[in-house]
């Protein structure tokens, strides 16, 4: 910026006092005395932005990625029962999803208890990260059909009772837990109605295994069949009501803010290495608004509005540049 620009340049600062939506993703700056004249050939750019990384990667309302299902043998028949699981909105790693699934298994009584005091429970579903293959891995396990194959398949484990802190074993006390001849695997389902959950963990919609496996020995394991995307938000788009960006659609894009390297709960800090000026729309304005969206132009649902956004405005010189209404002394041209 050269000396001739200084008298026509302004700095606008937005923070939590400027929040204008319940999602903490729209910020509004009201100009002094309600009048700001933008002449032709005016420009605006981002100087600095600090935004807390506070939006969830699982959000049923925004991303429809919170639901999946499990199937397990129905007591007393050869059929399967389906149980839909909805994750509460939040930020989840794969291990967090697995922990929530295990809690549901305890509520259903669909797990086994170690006979060793303090030993870990055994669950019939597991989803975990497989770092070697850059994907996740789903495992489903055989549900024993009799007391005898319970001892064979899972030595050192017993069926749970209410005294263990959850529901009692849903298949009764044996010797026959349900009427299949052999133990059968449970089934993990990625729902087509919530396919974005599959994107989160790296699985296409479908059943895993595709059909239950009846066996006396084999459990089931499968690696993800698509690349997992742990967060639907890969970058932020900053939109401004004063922008006339002739090379973008929509035309009010001011800048993009990368979030690479930032972790949930930390600050995203963005300071462009050079001034990326964007043309403004000439006219008279009472306010400036900034909207935060993701790379697909979906509005961010942020939980923290403790932001700092600094903008530079460089006005053209073809018209009056700034007017405080009702105060001729402080009018500039």
LOPATOR-993708 format. One line per 3 residues: number of its first residue (from 1); their letters; for each residue z, y, x of N, C-alpha, C. Coordinates in pm, whole numbers, plus 50000, padded with zeros to 5 digits. Layout:
residues N
NUM) a) Z Y X Z Y X Z Y X; ...
***
This chain:
residues 333
1) xxx) 50000 49881 50085 50000 50000 50000 50000 50124 50089; 49903 50214 50071 49896 50334 50154 49971 50450 50092; 49980 50563 50166 50060 50677 50121 50011 50734 49989
4) xxx) 49881 50732 49970 49827 50792 49848 49865 50715 49724; 49908 50588 49741 49947 50507 49626 50091 50531 49583; 50173 50587 49672 50317 50589 49647 50354 50666 49521
7) xxx) 50294 50780 49499 50332 50862 49383 50291 50798 49253; 50198 50702 49256 50152 50637 49135 50204 50494 49122; 50306 50459 49197 50356 50322 49199 50497 50314 49142
10) xxx) 50525 50204 49074 50654 50186 49009 50702 50044 49029; 50831 50028 49028 50895 49896 49040 50969 49867 48910; 50940 49755 48849 51005 49713 48725 51089 49589 48754
13) xxx) 51215 49592 48717 51307 49481 48741 51354 49424 48608; 51339 49292 48591 51386 49223 48471 51491 49120 48511; 51595 49110 48427 51701 49014 48452 51751 48958 48319
16) xxx) 51870 48901 48318 51921 48836 48197 51937 48933 48080; 51952 49062 48109 51965 49160 48000 51835 49180 47925; 51725 49128 47979 51594 49146 47916 51546 49022 47840
19) xxx) 51629 48918 47831 51586 48797 47763 51557 48827 47616; 51449 48765 47563 51401 48801 47430 51371 48677 47345; 51421 48559 47387 51397 48439 47307 51512 48341 47329
22) xxx) 51532 48254 47229 51639 48154 47240 51609 48051 47347; 51482 48038 47387 51444 47944 47492 51461 48003 47632; 51503 48128 47642 51519 48195 47773 51389 48195 47854
25) xxx) 51278 48208 47785 51149 48206 47856 51061 48326 47822; 51112 48418 47742 51042 48544 47716 51136 48658 47752; 51086 48753 47832 51167 48867 47876 51092 48995 47841
28) xxx) 51169 49092 47789 51108 49216 47741 51176 49336 47808; 51092 49424 47862 51140 49546 47927 51095 49665 47843; 51190 49741 47788 51157 49859 47708 51147 49981 47798
31) xxx) 51034 50047 47793 51013 50164 47878 51100 50281 47833; 51135 50367 47926 51221 50482 47899 51160 50571 47791; 51240 50606 47693 51197 50694 47584 51082 50634 47504
34) xxx) 51052 50506 47526 50952 50438 47444 50809 50478 47471; 50778 50542 47584 50640 50580 47609 50599 50558 47752; 50497 50474 47774 50443 50451 47908 50292 50446 47898
37) xxx) 50226 50547 47955 50081 50557 47948 50018 50490 48069; 49935 50392 48044 49866 50319 48151 49721 50366 48154; 49682 50438 48259 49543 50483 48268 49451 50370 48315
40) xxx) 49324 50396 48309 49227 50300 48360 49247 50279 48510; 49204 50163 48557 49213 50128 48698 49357 50108 48745; 49448 50076 48652 49586 50045 48688 49600 49896 48718
43) xxx) 49698 49862 48802 49713 49723 48843 49862 49687 48848; 49888 49557 48843 50025 49506 48846 50028 49378 48928; 50141 49353 48993 50156 49227 49067 50303 49189 49073
46) xxx) 50328 49064 49108 50464 49013 49126 50509 49045 49268; 50630 49098 49281 50689 49121 49412 50784 49008 49450; 50871 48971 49355 50970 48868 49383 51018 48807 49253
49) xxx) 51044 48677 49254 51096 48609 49136 51201 48507 49180; 51313 48506 49111 51415 48402 49126 51448 48350 48987; 51424 48220 48966 51444 48158 48835 51524 48030 48854
52) xxx) 51634 48011 48784 51706 47884 48793 51621 47770 48736; 51618 47659 48806 51549 47539 48757 51641 47473 48655; 51626 47513 48529 51725 47473 48428 51664 47408 48304
55) xxx) 51535 47376 48307 51474 47313 48189 51473 47162 48210; 51485 47090 48097 51497 46944 48100 51360 46878 48119; 51361 46762 48184 51236 46685 48193 51220 46589 48076
58) xxx) 51327 46566 48000 51319 46488 47877 51357 46579 47762; 51262 46601 47671 51284 46693 47560 51203 46642 47441; 51272 46593 47340 51204 46533 47225 51120 46634 47150
61) xxx) 51167 46759 47140 51097 46859 47061 50975 46915 47134; 50987 46937 47264 50880 47002 47339 50780 46901 47394; 50828 46789 47451 50739 46696 47520 50725 46560 47452
64) xxx) 50804 46534 47349 50796 46406 47278 50805 46288 47375; 50898 46296 47469 50908 46193 47572 51048 46132 47580; 51118 46131 47468 51259 46089 47471 51282 45949 47414
67) xxx) 51179 45886 47358 51204 45761 47285 51128 45643 47344; 51196 45530 47349 51135 45402 47381 51206 45296 47298; 51168 45171 47314 51227 45065 47230 51252 44941 47314
70) xxx) 51342 44860 47266 51367 44729 47326 51363 44624 47215; 51324 44503 47252 51323 44391 47158 51407 44278 47217; 51484 44215 47132 51566 44104 47178 51571 43997 47069
73) xxx) 51595 43872 47107 51593 43764 47009 51691 43787 46895; 51644 43760 46775 51729 43777 46656 51819 43656 46640; 51950 43675 46625 52039 43560 46606 51998 43477 46485
76) xxx) 51991 43347 46503 51965 43257 46393 51820 43242 46355; 51727 43291 46437 51585 43277 46403 51501 43278 46530; 51370 43260 46512 51278 43267 46625 51210 43403 46635
79) xxx) 51258 43501 46564 51198 43634 46564 51271 43726 46660; 51216 43847 46671 51275 43947 46759 51317 44070 46679; 51428 44130 46721 51476 44254 46662 51437 44371 46752
82) xxx) 51386 44479 46691 51348 44598 46766 51455 44704 46751; 51493 44766 46860 51594 44872 46860 51535 44993 46931; 51520 45104 46857 51468 45227 46915 51579 45304 46985
85) xxx) 51550 45353 47104 51646 45430 47182 51590 45569 47204; 51669 45670 47171 51629 45809 47192 51723 45873 47294; 51667 45916 47406 51747 45984 47508 51783 46124 47460
88) xxx) 51908 46166 47470 51941 46306 47442 51865 46396 47539; 51823 46513 47493 51753 46606 47582 51836 46628 47708; 51771 46619 47823 51842 46636 47949 51747 46617 48066
91) xxx) 51803 46621 48185 51724 46597 48306 51763 46459 48360; 51666 46369 48367 51692 46230 48400 51612 46185 48522; 51679 46119 48614 51613 46034 48711 51600 45895 48649
94) xxx) 51524 45808 48714 51508 45673 48661 51643 45604 48647; 51731 45625 48744 51864 45562 48739 51944 45611 48620; 51924 45737 48579 51994 45790 48463 51944 45726 48334
97) xxx) 51813 45703 48326 51756 45636 48210 51813 45494 48200; 51821 45427 48315 51874 45292 48316 52021 45290 48275; 52098 45388 48320 52240 45395 48283 52256 45414 48133
100) xxx) 52171 45499 48076 52180 45521 47930 52142 45394 47855; 52041 45323 47905 52003 45196 47843 52118 45097 47847; 52188 45091 47958 52301 44999 47968 52413 45034 47868
103) xxx) 52434 45163 47845 52535 45202 47746 52497 45153 47607; 52366 45158 47577 52322 45108 47447 52343 44957 47437; 52324 44886 47549 52345 44742 47549 52492 44707 47524
106) xxx) 52581 44788 47577 52723 44766 47554 52756 44787 47406; 52696 44889 47345 52719 44915 47203 52665 44803 47115; 52558 44739 47162 52499 44629 47085 52567 44495 47111
109) xxx) 52640 44486 47220 52696 44358 47261 52595 44271 47332; 52489 44329 47380 52381 44254 47443 52394 44263 47596; 52496 44198 47648 52520 44197 47791 52618 44085 47822
112) xxx) 52642 44061 47949 52738 43959 47990 52843 44022 48081; 52960 43963 48081 53074 44016 48158 53105 43922 48273; 53130 43979 48389 53165 43898 48506 53301 43832 48485
115) xxx) 53311 43707 48528 53441 43639 48521 53531 43678 48637; 53476 43753 48733 53555 43807 48843 53608 43944 48803; 53736 43964 48813 53796 44091 48774 53730 44207 48848
118) xxx) 53684 44306 48771 53620 44422 48831 53474 44402 48867; 53421 44282 48840 53281 44255 48873 53186 44328 48779; 53061 44347 48819 52966 44423 48737 52920 44345 48616
121) xxx) 52887 44416 48510 52824 44354 48395 52683 44310 48429; 52630 44222 48350 52491 44182 48362 52419 44223 48234; 52308 44295 48249 52232 44346 48135 52096 44278 48130
124) xxx) 52038 44273 48012 51912 44201 47993 51790 44290 48006; 51811 44417 48040 51703 44509 48070 51740 44588 48194; 51641 44620 48275 51666 44704 48391 51538 44779 48427
127) xxx) 51552 44908 48453 51441 44987 48504 51491 45061 48627; 51416 45049 48737 51462 45106 48864 51342 45158 48942; 51370 45239 49043 51266 45293 49129 51232 45192 49239
130) xxx) 51103 45171 49259 51057 45087 49369 50985 45177 49468; 51059 45225 49567 51006 45325 49661 50889 45270 49744; 50888 45139 49770 50782 45081 49852 50644 45096 49787
133) xxx) 50641 45095 49655 50514 45102 49583 50495 45235 49510; 50584 45329 49536 50575 45463 49474 50563 45452 49323; 50650 45373 49264 50646 45353 49120 50783 45306 49073
136) xxx) 50792 45274 48946 50913 45215 48891 50889 45068 48859; 50996 44999 48832 50989 44856 48807 51075 44821 48687; 51017 44746 48593 51090 44700 48476 51120 44551 48491
139) xxx) 51242 44515 48464 51283 44375 48462 51346 44345 48327; 51307 44234 48268 51375 44185 48148 51423 44043 48178; 51536 44006 48119 51602 43883 48157 51615 43788 48038
142) xxx) 51626 43661 48071 51639 43557 47969 51774 43568 47898; 51768 43562 47766 51891 43556 47686 51922 43408 47663; 52037 43362 47705 52067 43218 47692 52077 43176 47546
145) xxx) 52028 43055 47518 52029 43006 47380 52146 42912 47351; 52209 42860 47456 52324 42771 47437 52429 42800 47543; 52548 42750 47519 52655 42764 47617 52617 42700 47749
148) xxx) 52545 42587 47740 52506 42514 47861 52412 42597 47947; 52307 42658 47887 52217 42733 47975 52271 42870 48009; 52373 42917 47939 52444 43036 47986 52507 43008 48121
151) xxx) 52571 42892 48132 52635 42854 48259 52532 42828 48367; 52416 42777 48328 52311 42747 48426 52244 42873 48477; 52209 42962 48384 52136 43082 48420 52224 43187 48488
154) xxx) 52345 43201 48438 52431 43310 48485 52571 43259 48517; 52582 43179 48620 52716 43132 48659 52804 43251 48699; 52927 43245 48658 53019 43355 48689 53018 43464 48584
157) xxx) 52951 43438 48470 52947 43536 48361 52984 43470 48229; 53038 43551 48140 53078 43506 48007 53028 43606 47903; 53035 43566 47777 52994 43656 47670 53102 43762 47647
160) xxx) 53064 43885 47609 53163 43993 47591 53232 43986 47455; 53354 44037 47451 53429 44054 47327 53462 44203 47310; 53516 44240 47198 53552 44381 47175 53658 44427 47275
163) xxx) 53734 44335 47328 53836 44371 47427 53774 44422 47557; 53644 44397 47576 53575 44444 47697 53528 44589 47683; 53553 44651 47570 53523 44793 47555 53393 44823 47483
166) xxx) 53323 44722 47437 53200 44743 47363 53199 44657 47238; 53079 44622 47192 53068 44530 47080 53079 44386 47130; 53119 44297 47040 53123 44156 47076 52981 44103 47086
169) xxx) 52966 43993 47158 52837 43925 47177 52772 43899 47042; 52650 43948 47023 52587 43945 46890 52540 43806 46851; 52540 43710 46945 52489 43577 46914 52598 43477 46879
172) xxx) 52720 43522 46863 52827 43431 46828 52888 43366 46950; 52960 43256 46928 53036 43194 47038 52973 43065 47088; 52859 43026 47039 52795 42903 47083 52849 42785 47004
175) xxx) 52805 42664 47034 52722 42630 47150 52575 42674 47137; 52529 42705 47012 52391 42753 46996 52395 42900 46959; 52338 42985 47043 52343 43128 47019 52236 43173 46919
178) xxx) 52116 43113 46931 52011 43135 46831 51917 43016 46837; 51821 43007 46748 51759 42878 46720 51635 42846 46803; 51607 42922 46909 51498 42882 46997 51543 42765 47085
181) xxx) 51445 42685 47125 51477 42569 47206 51523 42611 47346; 51453 42709 47402 51484 42754 47538 51522 42901 47538; 51587 42949 47643 51612 43093 47656 51480 43170 47655
184) xxx) 51484 43294 47610 51364 43378 47605 51396 43517 47658; 51296 43580 47719 51317 43712 47775 51325 43818 47666; 51395 43924 47698 51389 44045 47616 51258 44118 47648
187) xxx) 51227 44223 47572 51101 44297 47586 51130 44447 47588; 51073 44516 47687 51084 44662 47697 50956 44722 47642; 50967 44821 47554 50849 44879 47489 50834 45028 47519
190) xxx) 50714 45066 47565 50675 45206 47574 50592 45235 47449; 50642 45322 47363 50581 45344 47233 50459 45434 47242; 50353 45398 47167 50235 45485 47163 50266 45618 47096
193) xxx) 50365 45618 47006 50405 45742 46940 50484 45834 47030; 50529 45782 47143 50602 45861 47242 50549 45826 47381; 50417 45835 47395 50353 45790 47519 50394 45876 47639
196) xxx) 50440 45999 47615 50483 46084 47725 50603 46026 47797; 50682 45944 47730 50791 45875 47799 50734 45780 47903; 50625 45712 47869 50559 45625 47964 50509 45701 48085
199) xxx) 50456 45821 48062 50412 45906 48173 50528 45938 48266; 50645 45960 48207 50764 45993 48284 50801 45881 48381; 50792 45756 48335 50836 45644 48417 50721 45567 48482
202) xxx) 50596 45601 48446 50481 45538 48511 50431 45413 48442; 50440 45408 48308 50392 45293 48232 50307 45339 48114; 50196 45270 48094 50113 45295 47975 50183 45238 47852
205) xxx) 50152 45290 47732 50212 45234 47611 50185 45084 47601; 50288 45011 47563 50273 44866 47552 50408 44797 47560; 50403 44663 47553 50523 44581 47561 50527 44511 47696
208) xxx) 50645 44506 47755 50664 44446 47889 50779 44347 47882; 50751 44215 47884 50620 44150 47887 50543 44170 47756; 50413 44143 47758 50331 44166 47638 50374 44076 47524
211) xxx) 50420 43957 47555 50483 43867 47457 50607 43807 47523; 50708 43774 47444 50829 43717 47503 50799 43589 47581; 50870 43572 47690 50852 43454 47774 50966 43357 47747
214) xxx) 50931 43236 47705 51030 43132 47682 51034 43042 47803; 51151 43024 47861 51162 42950 47986 51306 42910 48009; 51325 42818 48098 51460 42781 48139 51500 42845 48272
217) xxx) 51403 42910 48338 51432 42959 48472 51384 43101 48498; 51270 43142 48442 51203 43263 48490 51240 43387 48408; 51282 43491 48479 51293 43623 48418 51157 43693 48434
220) xxx) 51149 43820 48397 51020 43892 48399 51035 44020 48480; 50933 44050 48562 50933 44171 48643 50792 44226 48648; 50779 44361 48637 50648 44422 48647 50661 44562 48707
223) xxx) 50561 44599 48789 50555 44733 48846 50478 44825 48751; 50505 44954 48761 50437 45051 48677 50286 45046 48695; 50212 45072 48586 50066 45064 48591 49999 45201 48589
226) xxx) 50077 45307 48605 50022 45441 48622 50122 45521 48706; 50076 45629 48762 50165 45706 48851 50274 45775 48771; 50401 45757 48806 50509 45824 48734 50508 45974 48761
229) xxx) 50542 46049 48660 50555 46194 48674 50695 46230 48625; 50787 46248 48719 50929 46262 48686 50960 46388 48606; 50870 46485 48607 50892 46605 48527 50760 46651 48467
232) xxx) 50758 46688 48339 50635 46739 48278 50596 46876 48333; 50689 46947 48396 50662 47083 48445 50636 47077 48595; 50512 47102 48635 50476 47101 48777 50465 47239 48836
235) xxx) 50449 47339 48750 50436 47477 48796 50463 47568 48678; 50494 47693 48706 50517 47792 48601 50400 47890 48596; 50359 47923 48475 50259 48027 48452 50332 48150 48398
238) xxx) 50305 48265 48460 50367 48390 48416 50262 48473 48342; 50290 48500 48215 50197 48577 48132 50259 48712 48096; 50174 48815 48087 50221 48952 48065 50132 49019 47961
241) xxx) 50193 49092 47869 50118 49155 47760 50031 49272 47805; 50049 49322 47928 49973 49437 47975 49853 49397 48061; 49826 49267 48069 49727 49216 48164 49588 49208 48101
244) xxx) 49486 49239 48183 49347 49217 48146 49281 49138 48259; 49315 49010 48269 49263 48925 48375 49130 48866 48331; 49022 48920 48382 48889 48885 48331 48838 48750 48378
247) xxx) 48908 48685 48469 48859 48557 48520 48945 48439 48476; 49041 48459 48387 49125 48349 48341 49123 48340 48189; 49150 48221 48140 49169 48197 47997 49300 48123 47981
250) xxx) 49399 48183 47914 49397 48314 47850 49393 48428 47953; 49362 48547 47904 49335 48660 47993 49459 48739 48032; 49578 48693 47992 49700 48768 48023 49784 48699 48131
253) xxx) 49720 48615 48214 49792 48546 48322 49815 48642 48438; 49941 48661 48471 49977 48748 48583 49983 48672 48714; 50045 48553 48714 50062 48479 48838 50108 48338 48804
256) xxx) 50107 48251 48903 50167 48118 48890 50279 48105 48991; 50384 48033 48952 50502 48019 49037 50521 47871 49070; 50501 47830 49194 50521 47689 49229 50669 47652 49227
259) xxx) 50697 47528 49189 50836 47482 49189 50856 47369 49290; 50757 47343 49372 50766 47237 49471 50885 47260 49565; 50963 47155 49580 51078 47162 49669 51207 47203 49601
262) xxx) 51197 47261 49481 51318 47300 49409 51373 47180 49332; 51503 47170 49325 51568 47062 49251 51636 47117 49127; 51655 47031 49029 51719 47073 48905 51857 47132 48934
265) xxx) 51882 47251 48878 52009 47320 48899 52006 47422 49012; 51901 47416 49096 51888 47514 49205 51796 47628 49161; 51785 47730 49245 51696 47843 49216 51556 47818 49268
268) xxx) 51459 47860 49190 51320 47866 49234 51296 48007 49286; 51264 48019 49413 51242 48151 49475 51094 48167 49509; 51036 48277 49463 50894 48301 49484 50873 48444 49531
271) xxx) 50816 48456 49650 50780 48587 49706 50639 48575 49762; 50540 48627 49692 50402 48614 49739 50386 48675 49878; 50303 48613 49959 50282 48660 50095 50192 48783 50101
274) xxx) 50128 48814 49989 50045 48935 49983 50044 48983 49837; 50002 49106 49817 50002 49165 49682 49880 49116 49604; 49907 49040 49501 49799 48985 49419 49782 49072 49295
277) xxx) 49713 49183 49312 49698 49280 49205 49611 49226 49092; 49655 49252 48968 49579 49214 48849 49560 49339 48763; 49441 49354 48705 49411 49472 48624 49499 49477 48499
280) xxx) 49538 49599 48463 49615 49621 48341 49522 49679 48233; 49565 49667 48108 49490 49722 47996 49533 49867 47975; 49438 49958 47979 49471 50100 47960 49523 50124 47819
283) xxx) 49622 50213 47808 49678 50246 47677 49821 50291 47688; 49882 50316 47574 50021 50360 47569 50109 50243 47521; 50218 50217 47593 50302 50100 47564 50448 50140 47552
286) xxx) 50517 50071 47462 50660 50091 47448 50740 49987 47528; 50674 49874 47561 50747 49768 47631 50651 49681 47711; 50709 49608 47804 50639 49507 47882 50708 49374 47856
289) xxx) 50631 49269 47833 50691 49138 47811 50633 49036 47907; 50719 48946 47954 50680 48836 48042 50718 48705 47974; 50626 48609 47978 50649 48478 47918 50633 48370 48023
292) xxx) 50729 48277 48028 50724 48165 48121 50673 48042 48048; 50565 47983 48099 50510 47861 48042 50484 47760 48154; 50464 47634 48116 50431 47535 48218 50280 47535 48243
295) xxx) 50235 47444 48327 50095 47444 48369 49999 47414 48254; 50052 47361 48143 49971 47334 48025 49988 47439 47916; 50049 47553 47952 50074 47665 47862 50169 47628 47747
298) xxx) 50263 47539 47777 50370 47507 47683 50491 47591 47721; 50553 47655 47623 50666 47744 47653 50783 47666 47712; 50841 47720 47818 50956 47657 47882 51080 47675 47795
301) xxx) 51161 47568 47786 51292 47577 47722 51397 47578 47832; 51427 47695 47884 51524 47707 47993 51665 47716 47937; 51760 47665 48013 51901 47671 47971 51977 47784 48039
304) xxx) 51917 47846 48139 51984 47951 48217 51890 48070 48227; 51939 48188 48187 51856 48309 48192 51897 48404 48305; 51970 48353 48403 52014 48436 48514 51899 48456 48615
307) xxx) 51796 48527 48570 51674 48543 48649 51671 48680 48716; 51582 48692 48812 51546 48822 48870 51395 48822 48888; 51326 48914 48820 51181 48924 48831 51145 49069 48862
310) xxx) 51083 49090 48976 51049 49224 49022 50897 49237 49022; 50847 49340 48955 50703 49366 48946 50670 49501 49007; 50553 49512 49067 50500 49640 49111 50387 49681 49018
313) xxx) 50389 49808 48979 50280 49866 48899 50217 49980 48979; 50087 49975 48994 50014 50081 49061 49916 50141 48962; 49943 50266 48920 49864 50328 48816 49739 50394 48871
316) xxx) 49634 50391 48791 49513 50464 48824 49534 50614 48809; 49439 50693 48849 49455 50840 48851 49360 50911 48756; 49295 50838 48668 49195 50901 48582 49257 50971 48462
319) xxx) 49381 50934 48425 49446 50992 48308 49592 51022 48340; 49659 51088 48247 49803 51112 48260 49872 50979 48279; 49963 50971 48373 50018 50841 48410 50153 50808 48348
322) xxx) 50233 50909 48319 50366 50879 48268 50415 50993 48183; 50467 50962 48066 50519 51064 47977 50651 51018 47919; 50753 51099 47936 50879 51077 47864 50870 51159 47736
325) xxx) 50866 51092 47623 50846 51161 47496 50950 51269 47473; 50904 51389 47436 50994 51498 47401 51053 51570 47521; 51003 51543 47641 51060 51609 47760 50946 51655 47850
328) xxx) 50894 51774 47826 50780 51824 47900 50811 51846 48046; 50938 51875 48079 50975 51898 48217 50951 51775 48303; 50970 51657 48241 50960 51535 48316 50827 51464 48294
331) xxx) 50725 51541 48250 50593 51483 48233 50517 51496 48364; 50443 51390 48396 50366 51388 48518 50220 51368 48487; 50134 51420 48572 49990 51398 48553 49921 51389 48687
***
